[in-house]
Amino acid sequence: MNKLFSKKNLIIAAMCMSVMWMVPGCGSKDNTSDNGNADSKKESVQTQENADENVTIKVGGLLGPTSMGLVKLMEDSANGECANTYEFADMATDPSAFVAPLAKGEIDIAALPSNLASVIYNNTDGKVQVIAVNTLCVLDIVERGESISSVADLKDKTIYATGQGATPEYTLRYILGENDVDPDKDVTIKWCADTTEALSYVTNDENAIAMLPQPFVTVAMSKVEGLRIALDLNEEWNKVNSDCSQVTGVLVVRKEFAEKYPANLAKFMEEYEASVKYLDEKPEEGAGLIEKYGIVGAAVATKALNYCHIVCLTGNDMKNALSGFLNVLYEANPQSVGGTLPGDDFYYIGD
């Protein structure tokens, strides 16, 4: 069991959270436009013909919470128990790893940071669509003492954090501001190069406060005596915004694939939803699969699952949760979503 809490595991947990540190505007512009409405209609006519085709769906994901919901589906696929045929790419640590494959058609479906999905949409003239929100906020405020019980308690404090210029910063600033705590005047935010650096301040200073992501927090709590979660920022977001969610991760599909194989996509969504439900109903077994597929150790996953907020929001629930969050990001920095907010066709509502 101690092996799961080794220094190596701490590093792996930090790597998992590369999903959080998206650089705004990442990805190259693909100037190849869609073939127009006529071709789209032509493809849609093929829907019934292709519905039962045994197409291989190529799926990619990042090494972190956004891919945790896939693990039961991966296991069922390996055991030949899925309606669809799947090919899973090796999990990546760099969020931009699937930008080019999606644009080129080498990946059909991918688990990505929410803002990266918007960036890809903008950079490929709308060639990807979001089919599900799969992860809500995974950020926590941690400390070794008992000084923080509300966001208001952060006033006049120093917060060590990572993710400057990306969604963690915009999330923190938004939550502070909505609680009448000026992020520029009422607190001092010390931006660190990575989560390990941020944790080092908490380790060496019993009064230090940090904003860290899951599952890194769970690993860190096993390493640093007295470290506790003072605030779950998913809960704090929901307290100040009932119109949308803080969306960490989403599932995207190539628009061309969605138009050509809607029946196969519908089956994927059924199987993915069942995979997420499995994690909720059987967390210990699910944690074992999370370890099996190399995301993080089972002992860590068992404890972290409650704080990783793995979900499967689809249809209008997905659109409402995500569109509002992207608007918050856009107001903070338009480049964080690719320069403009995506249109309605970004959201795959289905039947």
FILOFI-304731 format. One record per residue (C-alpha): residue number from 0; residue in one letter; x, y, z. Coordinates in Angstrom, 1 decimal, m for minus. Example, Ala and Ser with C-alpha at 12.3 -4.5 7.8 and 13.67 -1.06 7.14 Angstrom:
{tike 0 'A' {12.3 m4.5 7.8}}
{tike 1 'S' {13.7 m1.1 7.1}}
//
This chain:
{tike 0 'M' {0.0 0.0 0.0}}
{tike 1 'N' {2.8 2.4 0.7}}
{tike 2 'K' {3.9 2.0 m2.9}}
{tike 3 'L' {0.8 4.0 m3.9}}
{tike 4 'F' {1.9 7.0 m1.9}}
{tike 5 'S' {5.5 7.1 m3.2}}
{tike 6 'K' {7.2 10.2 m4.5}}
{tike 7 'K' {6.7 8.7 m8.0}}
{tike 8 'N' {2.9 8.6 m7.4}}
{tike 9 'L' {2.9 12.2 m6.2}}
{tike 10 'I' {4.6 13.2 m9.5}}
{tike 11 'I' {2.1 11.1 m11.5}}
{tike 12 'A' {m0.8 12.8 m9.8}}
{tike 13 'A' {0.7 16.2 m10.7}}
{tike 14 'M' {1.2 15.1 m14.3}}
{tike 15 'C' {m2.5 14.0 m14.4}}
{tike 16 'M' {m3.5 17.6 m13.8}}
{tike 17 'S' {m1.8 19.0 m16.9}}
{tike 18 'V' {m5.4 19.0 m18.1}}
{tike 19 'M' {m5.9 22.0 m15.9}}
{tike 20 'W' {m3.1 24.2 m17.1}}
{tike 21 'M' {m4.3 25.0 m20.6}}
{tike 22 'V' {m2.5 27.9 m22.4}}
{tike 23 'P' {m5.1 30.1 m24.0}}
{tike 24 'G' {m5.2 29.8 m27.8}}
{tike 25 'C' {m3.3 26.5 m27.9}}
{tike 26 'G' {m3.6 24.6 m31.2}}
{tike 27 'S' {m3.0 25.5 m34.8}}
{tike 28 'K' {m5.6 26.8 m37.2}}
{tike 29 'D' {m6.9 24.3 m39.7}}
{tike 30 'N' {m8.0 26.3 m42.7}}
{tike 31 'T' {m9.9 23.4 m44.4}}
{tike 32 'S' {m13.5 24.5 m44.3}}
{tike 33 'D' {m16.6 22.2 m44.1}}
{tike 34 'N' {m17.9 21.1 m47.5}}
{tike 35 'G' {m21.0 23.2 m47.0}}
{tike 36 'N' {m24.6 22.5 m46.1}}
{tike 37 'A' {m25.2 20.5 m49.2}}
{tike 38 'D' {m22.5 17.9 m48.3}}
{tike 39 'S' {m23.7 17.9 m44.7}}
{tike 40 'K' {m27.3 17.0 m45.9}}
{tike 41 'K' {m25.8 14.4 m48.2}}
{tike 42 'E' {m24.0 12.8 m45.3}}
{tike 43 'S' {m27.1 12.9 m43.1}}
{tike 44 'V' {m29.0 10.9 m45.7}}
{tike 45 'Q' {m26.5 8.1 m45.1}}
{tike 46 'T' {m27.5 7.9 m41.4}}
{tike 47 'Q' {m29.7 4.9 m41.7}}
{tike 48 'E' {m27.4 3.1 m44.0}}
{tike 49 'N' {m24.5 3.5 m41.6}}
{tike 50 'A' {m26.4 3.0 m38.4}}
{tike 51 'D' {m25.5 m0.7 m38.1}}
{tike 52 'E' {m22.0 m0.4 m39.7}}
{tike 53 'N' {m19.3 m1.9 m37.5}}
{tike 54 'V' {m17.2 1.3 m37.5}}
{tike 55 'T' {m14.2 1.4 m35.2}}
{tike 56 'I' {m14.5 4.5 m33.0}}
{tike 57 'K' {m11.1 5.9 m32.1}}
{tike 58 'V' {m11.1 7.4 m28.6}}
{tike 59 'G' {m8.5 9.5 m26.8}}
{tike 60 'G' {m8.1 10.9 m23.3}}
{tike 61 'L' {m5.8 12.7 m20.9}}
{tike 62 'L' {m4.1 11.2 m17.9}}
{tike 63 'G' {m6.4 12.7 m15.3}}
{tike 64 'P' {m9.9 13.1 m14.0}}
{tike 65 'T' {m11.4 13.8 m17.4}}
{tike 66 'S' {m10.6 10.2 m18.5}}
{tike 67 'M' {m11.7 8.5 m15.3}}
{tike 68 'G' {m15.2 8.1 m16.6}}
{tike 69 'L' {m13.9 6.0 m19.5}}
{tike 70 'V' {m12.3 3.2 m17.6}}
{tike 71 'K' {m15.3 0.8 m17.3}}
{tike 72 'L' {m16.0 1.4 m21.0}}
{tike 73 'M' {m12.3 0.6 m21.7}}
{tike 74 'E' {m12.6 m2.6 m19.7}}
{tike 75 'D' {m15.9 m3.7 m21.3}}
{tike 76 'S' {m14.3 m3.0 m24.7}}
{tike 77 'A' {m11.3 m5.1 m23.9}}
{tike 78 'N' {m13.6 m7.9 m22.8}}
{tike 79 'G' {m15.7 m7.7 m26.0}}
{tike 80 'E' {m18.8 m6.6 m24.1}}
{tike 81 'C' {m19.6 m3.3 m26.0}}
{tike 82 'A' {m22.1 m2.7 m28.8}}
{tike 83 'N' {m19.6 m0.6 m30.6}}
{tike 84 'T' {m16.0 m1.4 m31.6}}
{tike 85 'Y' {m13.5 0.9 m29.9}}
{tike 86 'E' {m9.8 1.7 m30.3}}
{tike 87 'F' {m8.4 3.6 m27.3}}
{tike 88 'A' {m5.3 5.7 m27.8}}
{tike 89 'D' {m2.6 5.9 m25.1}}
{tike 90 'M' {m3.5 8.5 m22.5}}
{tike 91 'A' {m1.7 11.7 m23.0}}
{tike 92 'T' {m0.2 14.2 m20.5}}
{tike 93 'D' {m0.3 17.2 m22.8}}
{tike 94 'P' {m3.7 18.6 m23.5}}
{tike 95 'S' {m2.7 19.6 m27.0}}
{tike 96 'A' {m1.9 16.0 m28.0}}
{tike 97 'F' {m5.3 15.4 m29.6}}
{tike 98 'V' {m5.7 18.8 m31.4}}
{tike 99 'A' {m4.1 17.6 m34.6}}
{tike 100 'P' {m5.5 14.1 m34.5}}
{tike 101 'L' {m9.1 15.5 m34.1}}
{tike 102 'A' {m8.5 18.0 m37.0}}
{tike 103 'K' {m7.1 15.2 m39.2}}
{tike 104 'G' {m9.7 12.6 m38.4}}
{tike 105 'E' {m7.2 10.3 m36.6}}
{tike 106 'I' {m9.3 10.5 m33.4}}
{tike 107 'D' {m13.1 10.5 m33.4}}
{tike 108 'I' {m13.9 11.2 m29.7}}
{tike 109 'A' {m11.7 12.7 m27.0}}
{tike 110 'A' {m11.8 13.7 m23.4}}
{tike 111 'L' {m10.4 17.3 m23.2}}
{tike 112 'P' {m10.3 20.4 m21.0}}
{tike 113 'S' {m13.5 22.4 m21.6}}
{tike 114 'N' {m11.8 25.5 m22.9}}
{tike 115 'L' {m9.5 23.5 m25.2}}
{tike 116 'A' {m12.7 22.1 m26.9}}
{tike 117 'S' {m13.8 25.7 m27.6}}
{tike 118 'V' {m10.3 26.6 m28.9}}
{tike 119 'I' {m10.3 23.6 m31.3}}
{tike 120 'Y' {m13.8 24.5 m32.5}}
{tike 121 'N' {m12.7 28.0 m33.3}}
{tike 122 'N' {m9.5 26.9 m34.9}}
{tike 123 'T' {m11.1 24.3 m37.2}}
{tike 124 'D' {m14.2 26.2 m38.3}}
{tike 125 'G' {m16.5 24.2 m36.1}}
{tike 126 'K' {m15.3 20.7 m36.9}}
{tike 127 'V' {m15.8 19.4 m33.3}}
{tike 128 'Q' {m18.8 19.3 m31.1}}
{tike 129 'V' {m19.2 18.7 m27.4}}
{tike 130 'I' {m21.3 15.6 m26.6}}
{tike 131 'A' {m21.0 15.6 m22.8}}
{tike 132 'V' {m19.6 17.4 m19.8}}
{tike 133 'N' {m17.6 14.7 m18.0}}
{tike 134 'T' {m15.8 16.6 m15.1}}
{tike 135 'L' {m16.8 19.5 m12.9}}
{tike 136 'C' {m14.4 21.6 m10.8}}
{tike 137 'V' {m11.5 19.6 m9.3}}
{tike 138 'L' {m9.8 22.5 m7.4}}
{tike 139 'D' {m9.6 22.6 m3.6}}
{tike 140 'I' {m8.3 25.2 m1.1}}
{tike 141 'V' {m6.0 23.3 1.3}}
{tike 142 'E' {m4.3 24.2 4.6}}
{tike 143 'R' {m2.8 22.5 7.6}}
{tike 144 'G' {m4.7 24.6 10.1}}
{tike 145 'E' {m8.3 25.5 10.7}}
{tike 146 'S' {m8.3 29.2 9.6}}
{tike 147 'I' {m10.4 28.8 6.5}}
{tike 148 'S' {m14.1 27.8 6.6}}
{tike 149 'S' {m15.5 30.1 3.9}}
{tike 150 'V' {m14.2 32.1 0.9}}
{tike 151 'A' {m14.5 35.3 3.0}}
{tike 152 'D' {m11.8 33.8 5.3}}
{tike 153 'L' {m9.3 34.1 2.5}}
{tike 154 'K' {m9.3 37.9 2.7}}
{tike 155 'D' {m5.8 39.2 3.7}}
{tike 156 'K' {m4.3 35.7 3.1}}
{tike 157 'T' {m1.6 34.5 0.7}}
{tike 158 'I' {m2.7 31.7 m1.7}}
{tike 159 'Y' {m0.2 29.6 m3.4}}
{tike 160 'A' {m1.5 28.3 m6.7}}
{tike 161 'T' {m0.8 27.1 m10.2}}
{tike 162 'G' {m2.6 27.7 m13.5}}
{tike 163 'Q' {m1.9 31.4 m14.0}}
{tike 164 'G' {m3.5 32.6 m17.2}}
{tike 165 'A' {m5.6 29.5 m17.5}}
{tike 166 'T' {m8.9 28.2 m16.1}}
{tike 167 'P' {m7.7 27.7 m12.5}}
{tike 168 'E' {m6.8 31.4 m12.3}}
{tike 169 'Y' {m10.1 32.5 m13.8}}
{tike 170 'T' {m12.0 30.2 m11.5}}
{tike 171 'L' {m10.3 31.4 m8.4}}
{tike 172 'R' {m10.7 35.1 m9.3}}
{tike 173 'Y' {m14.4 34.6 m10.2}}
{tike 174 'I' {m15.2 32.8 m6.9}}
{tike 175 'L' {m13.3 35.4 m4.9}}
{tike 176 'G' {m15.0 38.3 m6.7}}
{tike 177 'E' {m18.5 36.8 m6.2}}
{tike 178 'N' {m17.8 36.6 m2.5}}
{tike 179 'D' {m16.7 40.3 m2.3}}
{tike 180 'V' {m13.1 39.5 m2.0}}
{tike 181 'D' {m11.1 41.5 m4.5}}
{tike 182 'P' {m8.5 39.1 m6.0}}
{tike 183 'D' {m6.1 42.0 m6.7}}
{tike 184 'K' {m6.4 43.9 m3.4}}
{tike 185 'D' {m7.8 41.6 m0.7}}
{tike 186 'V' {m5.6 38.6 m1.2}}
{tike 187 'T' {m2.1 37.8 m2.5}}
{tike 188 'I' {m1.9 35.1 m5.1}}
{tike 189 'K' {1.5 33.6 m5.5}}
{tike 190 'W' {1.7 31.7 m8.8}}
{tike 191 'C' {3.9 28.6 m8.8}}
{tike 192 'A' {5.5 26.7 m11.6}}
{tike 193 'D' {3.7 23.5 m10.7}}
{tike 194 'T' {1.6 21.8 m8.0}}
{tike 195 'T' {4.7 20.3 m6.3}}
{tike 196 'E' {6.1 23.8 m5.8}}
{tike 197 'A' {2.8 25.1 m4.4}}
{tike 198 'L' {2.6 22.1 m2.0}}
{tike 199 'S' {6.2 22.8 m0.8}}
{tike 200 'Y' {5.0 26.1 0.7}}
{tike 201 'V' {2.3 24.3 2.6}}
{tike 202 'T' {4.7 21.7 3.7}}
{tike 203 'N' {7.2 24.1 5.1}}
{tike 204 'D' {4.8 26.7 6.5}}
{tike 205 'E' {2.0 25.5 8.8}}
{tike 206 'N' {0.1 28.7 8.1}}
{tike 207 'A' {0.3 28.5 4.3}}
{tike 208 'I' {m2.8 28.1 2.1}}
{tike 209 'A' {m2.8 26.7 m1.4}}
{tike 210 'M' {m5.2 26.0 m4.3}}
{tike 211 'L' {m4.5 22.5 m5.6}}
{tike 212 'P' {m6.3 20.1 m8.0}}
{tike 213 'Q' {m7.5 16.5 m7.4}}
{tike 214 'P' {m6.2 13.8 m7.4}}
{tike 215 'F' {m3.0 15.6 m6.4}}
{tike 216 'V' {m4.7 16.9 m3.2}}
{tike 217 'T' {m5.5 13.3 m2.1}}
{tike 218 'V' {m2.0 12.1 m2.7}}
{tike 219 'A' {m0.6 15.2 m0.8}}
{tike 220 'M' {m2.9 14.6 2.2}}
{tike 221 'S' {m1.1 11.3 2.6}}
{tike 222 'K' {2.3 13.0 2.6}}
{tike 223 'V' {1.7 16.1 4.7}}
{tike 224 'E' {0.5 15.6 8.2}}
{tike 225 'G' {m2.6 17.7 9.0}}
{tike 226 'L' {m3.2 18.8 5.4}}
{tike 227 'R' {m7.0 19.2 4.9}}
{tike 228 'I' {m9.5 20.4 2.3}}
{tike 229 'A' {m10.7 23.7 3.6}}
{tike 230 'L' {m12.9 24.5 0.6}}
{tike 231 'D' {m14.1 22.4 m2.3}}
{tike 232 'L' {m14.3 25.0 m5.1}}
{tike 233 'N' {m16.9 23.1 m7.0}}
{tike 234 'E' {m19.2 23.7 m4.1}}
{tike 235 'E' {m18.1 27.3 m3.8}}
{tike 236 'W' {m18.8 27.9 m7.4}}
{tike 237 'N' {m22.3 26.4 m7.1}}
{tike 238 'K' {m23.0 28.8 m4.2}}
{tike 239 'V' {m22.5 31.9 m6.3}}
{tike 240 'N' {m23.6 30.7 m9.7}}
{tike 241 'S' {m26.7 28.6 m10.2}}
{tike 242 'D' {m26.9 29.2 m13.9}}
{tike 243 'C' {m23.8 27.2 m15.0}}
{tike 244 'S' {m21.1 24.9 m13.6}}
{tike 245 'Q' {m17.4 25.2 m13.4}}
{tike 246 'V' {m16.6 22.7 m16.2}}
{tike 247 'T' {m13.2 21.1 m16.1}}
{tike 248 'G' {m13.6 18.5 m18.8}}
{tike 249 'V' {m15.8 17.5 m21.7}}
{tike 250 'L' {m16.1 14.8 m24.4}}
{tike 251 'V' {m15.9 16.1 m27.9}}
{tike 252 'V' {m16.6 14.3 m31.2}}
{tike 253 'R' {m15.6 15.2 m34.8}}
{tike 254 'K' {m18.7 16.8 m36.4}}
{tike 255 'E' {m18.2 14.7 m39.5}}
{tike 256 'F' {m18.3 11.5 m37.4}}
{tike 257 'A' {m21.4 12.6 m35.6}}
{tike 258 'E' {m23.2 13.4 m38.8}}
{tike 259 'K' {m22.2 10.1 m40.5}}
{tike 260 'Y' {m22.7 7.7 m37.6}}
{tike 261 'P' {m25.4 9.1 m35.2}}
{tike 262 'A' {m26.5 5.6 m34.2}}
{tike 263 'N' {m23.0 4.6 m33.2}}
{tike 264 'L' {m22.6 7.8 m31.4}}
{tike 265 'A' {m25.8 7.3 m29.5}}
{tike 266 'K' {m24.6 3.8 m28.5}}
{tike 267 'F' {m21.3 5.3 m27.3}}
{tike 268 'M' {m23.2 7.8 m25.1}}
{tike 269 'E' {m25.2 5.0 m23.6}}
{tike 270 'E' {m22.1 3.0 m22.8}}
{tike 271 'Y' {m20.2 6.0 m21.5}}
{tike 272 'E' {m23.0 7.0 m19.2}}
{tike 273 'A' {m23.1 3.4 m17.9}}
{tike 274 'S' {m19.3 3.6 m17.3}}
{tike 275 'V' {m19.7 6.8 m15.3}}
{tike 276 'K' {m22.6 5.3 m13.3}}
{tike 277 'Y' {m20.3 2.3 m12.5}}
{tike 278 'L' {m17.8 4.6 m10.8}}
{tike 279 'D' {m20.6 6.1 m8.7}}
{tike 280 'E' {m22.1 2.8 m7.7}}
{tike 281 'K' {m19.0 0.8 m7.3}}
{tike 282 'P' {m16.2 3.2 m6.4}}
{tike 283 'E' {m13.7 0.6 m5.1}}
{tike 284 'E' {m14.0 m1.5 m8.3}}
{tike 285 'G' {m13.9 1.6 m10.4}}
{tike 286 'A' {m10.8 2.8 m8.5}}
{tike 287 'G' {m9.2 m0.5 m9.4}}
{tike 288 'L' {m9.8 0.1 m13.1}}
{tike 289 'I' {m8.5 3.7 m12.8}}
{tike 290 'E' {m5.2 2.1 m11.5}}
{tike 291 'K' {m5.3 m0.6 m14.2}}
{tike 292 'Y' {m5.4 1.9 m16.9}}
{tike 293 'G' {m2.6 4.0 m15.5}}
{tike 294 'I' {m4.4 7.1 m14.3}}
{tike 295 'V' {m3.6 7.0 m10.6}}
{tike 296 'G' {m3.3 4.3 m7.9}}
{tike 297 'A' {m6.4 2.6 m6.6}}
{tike 298 'A' {m6.0 3.8 m3.0}}
{tike 299 'V' {m5.7 7.4 m4.2}}
{tike 300 'A' {m8.6 7.0 m6.6}}
{tike 301 'T' {m10.9 5.6 m4.0}}
{tike 302 'K' {m10.5 8.6 m1.8}}
{tike 303 'A' {m10.3 11.2 m4.6}}
{tike 304 'L' {m13.4 10.1 m6.6}}
{tike 305 'N' {m15.7 12.1 m4.3}}
{tike 306 'Y' {m13.8 15.2 m5.1}}
{tike 307 'C' {m13.2 14.7 m8.8}}
{tike 308 'H' {m16.8 15.3 m9.6}}
{tike 309 'I' {m17.0 12.9 m12.5}}
{tike 310 'V' {m20.4 13.4 m14.3}}
{tike 311 'C' {m22.1 12.7 m17.6}}
{tike 312 'L' {m24.2 15.8 m18.5}}
{tike 313 'T' {m25.7 15.7 m22.0}}
{tike 314 'G' {m28.2 17.6 m24.1}}
{tike 315 'N' {m29.4 20.9 m22.7}}
{tike 316 'D' {m28.0 20.1 m19.3}}
{tike 317 'M' {m24.6 19.9 m20.9}}
{tike 318 'K' {m25.1 23.1 m22.9}}
{tike 319 'N' {m26.4 25.1 m20.0}}
{tike 320 'A' {m23.5 24.0 m17.8}}
{tike 321 'L' {m20.8 24.6 m20.3}}
{tike 322 'S' {m22.0 27.7 m22.2}}
{tike 323 'G' {m22.2 29.8 m19.1}}
{tike 324 'F' {m18.8 28.7 m17.9}}
{tike 325 'L' {m17.2 29.5 m21.3}}
{tike 326 'N' {m18.8 32.9 m21.0}}
{tike 327 'V' {m17.1 33.5 m17.6}}
{tike 328 'L' {m13.8 32.5 m19.2}}
{tike 329 'Y' {m14.4 34.8 m22.2}}
{tike 330 'E' {m15.1 37.7 m20.0}}
{tike 331 'A' {m11.9 37.1 m18.1}}
{tike 332 'N' {m9.8 36.5 m21.3}}
{tike 333 'P' {m11.3 35.9 m24.8}}
{tike 334 'Q' {m8.2 33.9 m25.9}}
{tike 335 'S' {m8.9 31.3 m23.2}}
{tike 336 'V' {m11.8 30.1 m25.4}}
{tike 337 'G' {m10.2 30.7 m28.7}}
{tike 338 'G' {m11.1 34.4 m29.2}}
{tike 339 'T' {m14.9 34.0 m29.6}}
{tike 340 'L' {m17.6 32.1 m27.9}}
{tike 341 'P' {m18.7 29.0 m29.9}}
{tike 342 'G' {m22.0 28.9 m31.7}}
{tike 343 'D' {m25.0 26.7 m31.0}}
{tike 344 'D' {m23.6 24.1 m33.3}}
{tike 345 'F' {m20.8 23.5 m30.8}}
{tike 346 'Y' {m23.3 21.7 m28.6}}
{tike 347 'Y' {m24.4 18.3 m29.8}}
{tike 348 'I' {m27.9 17.9 m28.4}}
{tike 349 'G' {m28.9 14.7 m30.2}}
{tike 350 'D' {m32.4 13.4 m30.5}}
//
